[in-house]
Amino acid sequence: MFMHVSTRRLPGLAVWLGALLLASLSSFAGVATAQDPRIVKQLENSRARFKTAKDWQDRRAALREGFLRGARLWPLPEKAPLNPIVHSKREYGGYTVENVALETLPGFYCTGNLYRPVGYAGLRPAILCPQGHFRPLGRMREEHQIRCAHLARMGAVVFSYSMVGWQDSKQTTHEDPLCLALQTWNSIRVVDFLCGLAEVDAKRIGVTGASGGGTQTFFLAAVEDRITASAPAVIVYPWSWFSAGCNCETGMPVMRDPETNAIELAAVAAPRPQLILSCGLLAAGAKAKDPTHDFPTVGFPFIKEVYRIAGYPERVRNLHFAGEGHDYGPGKRKAVYAFFAEHLGLKLLDEDLSKIRTEKPELMEVWSAKHPLPKHAIKGKEEVAKAFAKLRKDGK
């Protein structure tokens, strides 16, 4: 999974924020936590900056630029051809699956699977599905495959892709200092890829993921205006640049300047439609609480207020699964299916597992003896760092 400092409620904020972060703090994924009022102060300071929609747009622009600067992606680099590698097409009950690699940096590939609907005419919406920290299978785990396949059966073109250092994305490790930047750039280039497909309506692009995939979801929605609707799952709670966390989430100073946190970054999606899923338990049947267990009272009031100021309070929702664990299970999937049906114009269908094939990892992998990693592919963090530096106009 992932690791962050988890916090509970602290009183003293204005009524609009509700009870935010005090009392004792729980530990999560083995990280000892401590009371930290800094996030409360961040939110208070942020809220004081905007009273009108124009104020929020100014703050939103500062947050986007600050994030990209922290990720060393400001200004956005020039985009080279993606040179897609697409192979091994399979057809199942109302959808197809293909293995895809996108050359997001010269010699560096984002690996994933492309799910396409069968039997639909006209332009289709597209949905990005970044994987989270779910070991050992990541994007190849059953619940992830089911979600992607069903969204395709509903009429979406879906791209499911691995985290850096996972599955067939092994040109560098997940501990690479540039991991956060690489994953964010991968996501931006996936949007480019999907928007370039002849069957995709570039004005209807969604993104959803759970845990670390949820982080990638709200990170992408914050920096990429082409995202129409987003649904981060079991990840939005009070954590910031000074919190303990995975390298792909806190390994670069994307929240340090301007001073911000996960809650405010999730609000950057405003005024675009957003569904935020939270849950009560770290695992189904366990006693340990999930870091999002108090999100309805801790984080959501801030985000809801941002949407109100932006003029569209009805476009953000929180669904809380108090008795469920840190996953993307059937109840959460059902909610997201309805959300994307409403906002992307998909045909709402009941999930039918008899029509969905759960594939073995070896069938889903991009690289194999028949389809080897290209000879010009780079390997190791030093070569990746050199390729990344070439993206930047200053070469650093």
C-alpha positions as CSV (number, residue, x, y, z in Angstrom):
1,M,0.0,0.0,0.0
2,F,1.3,3.5,0.8
3,M,2.6,5.3,3.8
4,H,1.6,8.7,5.1
5,V,1.2,10.5,8.4
6,S,-2.4,10.1,9.3
7,T,-4.2,12.7,11.4
8,R,-7.5,13.0,13.2
9,R,-9.5,16.0,14.3
10,L,-8.2,19.3,15.5
11,P,-10.8,21.9,16.7
12,G,-10.7,25.6,16.3
13,L,-11.3,26.2,12.6
14,A,-14.3,28.2,11.3
15,V,-17.7,26.5,11.0
16,W,-17.2,25.9,7.3
17,L,-14.3,23.6,8.0
18,G,-15.9,21.8,10.8
19,A,-13.9,19.8,13.4
20,L,-10.5,19.3,11.8
21,L,-7.7,17.1,13.1
22,L,-7.3,16.8,16.9
23,A,-7.1,14.3,19.7
24,S,-4.8,11.3,19.4
25,L,-3.4,10.4,16.0
26,S,-3.4,6.9,14.6
27,S,-0.5,5.2,12.9
28,F,-0.8,3.9,9.4
29,A,1.3,1.3,7.5
30,G,3.7,1.2,10.4
31,V,4.4,4.9,10.5
32,A,4.2,6.4,14.0
33,T,2.2,9.6,13.8
34,A,2.2,12.7,16.0
35,Q,-0.2,15.6,16.4
36,D,0.6,18.2,13.7
37,P,-1.3,21.4,13.5
38,R,0.6,22.6,10.5
39,I,-2.0,21.2,8.0
40,V,-4.7,23.0,9.9
41,K,-2.7,26.2,9.6
42,Q,-2.2,25.6,5.9
43,L,-5.9,25.3,5.3
44,E,-6.7,28.3,7.4
45,N,-4.2,30.4,5.5
46,S,-5.4,29.1,2.1
47,R,-9.0,29.8,3.0
48,A,-8.1,33.4,4.0
49,R,-6.7,34.0,0.5
50,F,-10.0,33.6,-1.4
51,K,-13.5,34.9,-1.0
52,T,-14.6,35.0,-4.7
53,A,-14.4,32.7,-7.7
54,K,-11.6,35.0,-9.1
55,D,-9.6,34.6,-5.8
56,W,-9.9,30.9,-6.1
57,Q,-8.8,30.9,-9.7
58,D,-5.7,32.8,-8.7
59,R,-4.9,30.4,-5.9
60,R,-5.6,27.5,-8.2
61,A,-3.1,28.8,-10.7
62,A,-0.5,29.2,-8.0
63,L,-1.1,25.7,-6.7
64,R,-0.7,24.2,-10.2
65,E,2.5,26.2,-11.0
66,G,3.9,25.3,-7.5
67,F,3.2,21.6,-8.0
68,L,4.8,21.6,-11.5
69,R,7.8,23.5,-10.3
70,G,8.3,21.1,-7.4
71,A,8.1,18.2,-9.9
72,R,10.6,20.0,-12.2
73,L,8.0,20.1,-14.9
74,W,7.6,23.9,-15.1
75,P,7.2,25.2,-17.7
76,L,5.7,22.0,-19.2
77,P,8.4,20.4,-21.4
78,E,8.0,20.0,-25.1
79,K,6.3,16.8,-26.1
80,A,8.0,14.3,-28.4
81,P,6.1,11.6,-30.3
82,L,4.9,8.8,-28.1
83,N,5.7,6.1,-30.6
84,P,3.0,3.7,-29.2
85,I,3.8,0.0,-29.1
86,V,0.4,-1.9,-29.2
87,H,0.1,-5.6,-29.5
88,S,-1.7,-8.9,-28.4
89,K,-5.3,-7.8,-28.8
90,R,-7.9,-10.0,-27.0
91,E,-11.7,-9.8,-27.3
92,Y,-14.1,-10.7,-24.5
93,G,-17.7,-9.9,-23.7
94,G,-18.2,-6.4,-25.1
95,Y,-14.6,-5.2,-24.9
96,T,-11.1,-5.8,-26.1
97,V,-7.7,-5.6,-24.3
98,E,-4.3,-4.7,-25.8
99,N,-0.8,-4.3,-24.3
100,V,0.6,-0.8,-24.8
101,A,3.8,1.0,-24.2
102,L,4.2,4.8,-24.6
103,E,7.6,6.4,-25.0
104,T,7.0,9.3,-22.6
105,L,10.7,10.2,-22.5
106,P,13.2,9.3,-25.2
107,G,13.9,5.6,-24.4
108,F,11.6,5.5,-21.3
109,Y,8.2,3.8,-21.5
110,C,4.9,4.0,-19.6
111,T,3.4,0.5,-19.7
112,G,-0.2,-0.5,-19.5
113,N,-3.3,-2.0,-21.0
114,L,-5.8,-0.4,-23.4
115,Y,-9.5,-1.5,-22.9
116,R,-11.8,-0.6,-25.8
117,P,-15.6,-1.0,-26.0
118,V,-17.1,-3.2,-28.7
119,G,-20.4,-2.4,-30.4
120,Y,-20.4,1.4,-29.8
121,A,-20.5,4.0,-32.6
122,G,-19.3,7.6,-32.6
123,L,-16.8,9.3,-30.4
124,R,-16.3,7.7,-27.0
125,P,-15.2,9.1,-23.6
126,A,-11.8,8.0,-22.2
127,I,-10.8,7.1,-18.7
128,L,-7.3,6.8,-17.2
129,C,-6.8,4.2,-14.5
130,P,-3.5,4.6,-12.7
131,Q,-2.6,1.7,-10.3
132,G,-2.1,2.1,-6.6
133,H,0.3,0.5,-4.1
134,F,-1.5,-2.8,-4.1
135,R,1.1,-5.6,-3.9
136,P,2.0,-7.7,-5.6
137,L,-0.1,-7.3,-8.8
138,G,-0.8,-3.6,-9.1
139,R,-2.7,-2.9,-12.3
140,M,-3.0,-6.7,-12.8
141,R,-5.0,-7.4,-9.7
142,E,-8.5,-8.6,-10.1
143,E,-10.5,-5.6,-8.8
144,H,-8.4,-3.3,-11.1
145,Q,-9.1,-5.4,-14.2
146,I,-12.8,-5.7,-13.4
147,R,-13.1,-1.9,-13.1
148,C,-11.3,-1.2,-16.4
149,A,-13.2,-3.9,-18.3
150,H,-16.6,-2.8,-17.0
151,L,-16.0,0.8,-17.8
152,A,-15.1,-0.3,-21.4
153,R,-18.3,-2.4,-21.5
154,M,-20.1,0.9,-20.6
155,G,-18.6,2.6,-23.6
156,A,-15.3,4.1,-22.4
157,V,-11.8,3.7,-23.9
158,V,-9.8,2.9,-20.8
159,F,-6.0,3.0,-20.2
160,S,-4.7,1.1,-17.2
161,Y,-1.1,1.8,-16.4
162,S,1.6,0.8,-13.9
163,M,3.5,2.8,-11.4
164,V,7.2,3.4,-12.1
165,G,9.1,0.4,-11.0
166,W,6.1,-2.0,-10.9
167,Q,5.2,-5.0,-13.1
168,D,6.7,-4.4,-16.6
169,S,7.8,-0.8,-15.8
170,K,11.3,-1.7,-14.6
171,Q,13.6,0.7,-16.3
172,T,14.1,2.3,-12.9
173,T,12.9,1.6,-9.4
174,H,10.0,3.0,-7.5
175,E,12.6,4.6,-5.2
176,D,14.0,6.7,-8.1
177,P,14.2,10.4,-6.8
178,L,12.2,11.4,-10.0
179,C,9.4,8.9,-9.4
180,L,6.8,11.5,-8.7
181,A,7.7,13.6,-11.7
182,L,7.9,10.5,-14.0
183,Q,4.5,9.3,-12.9
184,T,2.9,12.7,-13.3
185,W,4.5,13.1,-16.8
186,N,3.4,9.6,-17.7
187,S,-0.2,10.6,-16.8
188,I,0.0,13.8,-18.9
189,R,1.3,11.9,-21.8
190,V,-1.4,9.2,-21.4
191,V,-4.0,12.0,-21.8
192,D,-2.2,13.0,-25.0
193,F,-2.3,9.4,-26.2
194,L,-6.0,9.0,-25.5
195,C,-7.0,12.3,-27.0
196,G,-5.1,11.3,-30.1
197,L,-7.1,8.2,-30.7
198,A,-9.6,8.5,-33.5
199,E,-12.5,7.1,-31.5
200,V,-12.0,9.3,-28.4
201,D,-13.9,12.5,-27.6
202,A,-11.1,14.8,-26.1
203,K,-13.7,16.8,-24.2
204,R,-14.7,13.8,-22.1
205,I,-11.7,12.5,-20.2
206,G,-11.9,11.0,-16.8
207,V,-9.4,9.6,-14.3
208,T,-9.8,7.3,-11.3
209,G,-7.6,5.3,-9.0
210,A,-7.3,4.1,-5.4
211,S,-4.7,4.6,-2.8
212,G,-1.5,5.7,-4.6
213,G,-3.6,5.6,-7.8
214,G,-5.9,8.0,-6.1
215,T,-2.9,10.3,-5.5
216,Q,-2.1,10.2,-9.2
217,T,-5.7,10.9,-9.9
218,F,-5.9,14.2,-7.9
219,F,-2.4,15.2,-8.9
220,L,-3.3,14.9,-12.6
221,A,-6.6,16.7,-12.2
222,A,-4.7,19.5,-10.5
223,V,-2.3,20.0,-13.3
224,E,-4.2,18.9,-16.4
225,D,-7.3,20.9,-17.4
226,R,-8.3,18.3,-20.1
227,I,-9.5,16.1,-17.2
228,T,-13.3,16.4,-17.3
229,A,-14.2,14.4,-14.2
230,S,-12.1,12.7,-11.5
231,A,-12.7,10.1,-8.8
232,P,-9.9,9.6,-6.3
233,A,-10.5,6.7,-3.9
234,V,-9.2,6.2,-0.3
235,I,-6.4,8.7,-0.4
236,V,-7.6,12.2,0.3
237,Y,-6.8,13.1,3.9
238,P,-4.5,15.6,5.7
239,W,-1.0,14.9,4.5
240,S,1.6,17.4,3.1
241,W,5.2,17.7,2.0
242,F,6.5,17.2,5.5
243,S,4.5,14.0,6.0
244,A,6.0,10.6,5.8
245,G,5.0,8.9,2.6
246,C,5.9,7.0,-0.5
247,N,8.6,8.5,-2.7
248,C,6.0,8.8,-5.5
249,E,3.8,11.1,-3.4
250,T,6.1,13.1,-1.1
251,G,9.5,12.5,-2.7
252,M,9.5,15.9,-4.5
253,P,8.5,19.3,-3.1
254,V,5.3,19.6,-5.0
255,M,3.3,20.8,-1.9
256,R,6.1,22.9,-0.4
257,D,5.7,26.1,-2.5
258,P,3.0,27.3,-2.4
259,E,2.4,25.8,1.1
260,T,-0.4,23.2,0.6
261,N,-1.6,19.7,1.3
262,A,-3.6,16.8,-0.2
263,I,-6.9,18.3,0.8
264,E,-6.4,21.6,-1.0
265,L,-4.8,19.9,-4.0
266,A,-7.8,17.7,-4.4
267,A,-9.9,20.9,-4.5
268,V,-7.9,22.2,-7.5
269,A,-10.2,20.1,-9.7
270,A,-13.0,22.6,-9.0
271,P,-15.3,23.4,-10.7
272,R,-15.0,20.1,-12.7
273,P,-17.1,17.2,-11.4
274,Q,-15.3,15.1,-8.7
275,L,-16.3,12.1,-6.6
276,I,-14.1,11.4,-3.6
277,L,-14.4,8.0,-2.0
278,S,-13.3,7.4,1.6
279,C,-13.6,4.4,3.9
280,G,-13.6,3.5,7.6
281,L,-11.2,0.6,7.9
282,L,-7.6,-0.1,6.8
283,A,-8.8,-3.6,5.8
284,A,-12.2,-5.2,5.7
285,G,-12.9,-6.8,9.1
286,A,-9.9,-5.1,10.7
287,K,-10.0,-2.8,13.7
288,A,-7.4,-0.4,12.4
289,K,-8.9,2.8,10.9
290,D,-8.1,4.0,7.4
291,P,-6.5,7.4,7.1
292,T,-9.7,8.6,5.3
293,H,-12.0,7.4,8.1
294,D,-13.0,10.9,9.1
295,F,-12.7,12.6,5.7
296,P,-16.4,13.5,5.7
297,T,-15.8,15.9,8.6
298,V,-12.1,16.6,8.3
299,G,-11.4,17.2,4.7
300,F,-14.6,17.4,2.7
301,P,-16.0,20.6,4.2
302,F,-12.9,22.5,2.9
303,I,-13.3,21.0,-0.6
304,K,-17.0,21.6,-0.6
305,E,-16.5,25.2,0.3
306,V,-14.0,25.7,-2.6
307,Y,-16.6,24.3,-5.0
308,R,-19.2,26.7,-3.5
309,I,-16.9,29.7,-4.0
310,A,-16.2,28.5,-7.5
311,G,-20.0,28.5,-8.1
312,Y,-20.6,24.8,-8.5
313,P,-21.2,23.2,-5.0
314,E,-23.2,20.4,-6.6
315,R,-20.3,19.1,-8.7
316,V,-18.4,17.6,-5.8
317,R,-19.5,14.6,-3.7
318,N,-18.1,12.4,-1.0
319,L,-19.2,8.8,-0.6
320,H,-18.0,7.3,2.7
321,F,-17.9,3.5,3.2
322,A,-17.6,3.3,6.9
323,G,-17.6,-0.5,7.1
324,E,-15.3,-1.1,4.2
325,G,-11.5,-1.3,3.8
326,H,-8.8,0.4,1.8
327,D,-9.6,-1.0,-1.6
328,Y,-11.6,-0.4,-4.8
329,G,-14.3,-3.0,-4.0
330,P,-17.7,-3.6,-5.6
331,G,-19.5,-0.8,-3.7
332,K,-16.9,1.8,-4.6
333,R,-16.8,0.7,-8.2
334,K,-20.6,0.9,-8.5
335,A,-20.5,4.5,-7.3
336,V,-17.8,5.4,-9.8
337,Y,-19.7,3.7,-12.7
338,A,-22.7,5.9,-11.9
339,F,-20.5,9.0,-11.6
340,F,-18.9,8.6,-15.0
341,A,-22.1,7.6,-16.6
342,E,-23.5,10.9,-15.5
343,H,-20.6,13.1,-16.3
344,L,-19.0,11.4,-19.3
345,G,-22.2,10.1,-21.0
346,L,-21.6,6.4,-20.6
347,K,-24.3,3.8,-20.6
348,L,-24.8,2.7,-17.0
349,L,-24.7,-1.1,-16.7
350,D,-24.7,-3.5,-13.8
351,E,-21.3,-5.1,-13.3
352,D,-21.5,-8.6,-14.8
353,L,-18.5,-10.7,-13.9
354,S,-19.6,-13.5,-16.3
355,K,-18.7,-11.1,-19.1
356,I,-15.4,-10.1,-17.7
357,R,-12.2,-12.1,-18.0
358,T,-9.6,-11.8,-15.3
359,E,-6.3,-12.2,-17.2
360,K,-3.0,-13.7,-15.9
361,P,-0.2,-11.2,-15.5
362,E,2.0,-12.8,-18.2
363,L,-0.8,-12.1,-20.7
364,M,-1.0,-8.5,-19.8
365,E,2.7,-7.7,-19.7
366,V,4.0,-5.4,-22.5
367,W,7.5,-6.9,-22.7
368,S,8.1,-10.5,-23.6
369,A,10.4,-12.7,-25.7
370,K,8.2,-11.9,-28.6
371,H,7.9,-8.2,-27.8
372,P,11.2,-7.2,-26.1
373,L,12.1,-3.9,-24.6
374,P,13.5,-1.8,-27.5
375,K,17.2,-1.7,-27.8
376,H,17.4,2.1,-27.3
377,A,15.5,1.9,-24.0
378,I,17.3,3.5,-21.1
379,K,18.0,1.7,-17.8
380,G,18.7,2.8,-14.3
381,K,18.1,6.1,-12.5
382,E,21.2,7.8,-13.9
383,E,20.1,7.3,-17.5
384,V,16.5,8.2,-16.6
385,A,17.8,11.4,-14.9
386,K,19.7,12.4,-18.1
387,A,16.7,11.7,-20.3
388,F,14.4,13.7,-17.9
389,A,16.9,16.6,-17.9
390,K,16.8,16.8,-21.7
391,L,13.0,17.6,-21.4
392,R,13.7,20.8,-19.5
393,K,14.7,23.9,-21.4
394,D,17.4,24.7,-18.9
395,G,18.8,21.2,-19.2
396,K,19.0,20.8,-15.5
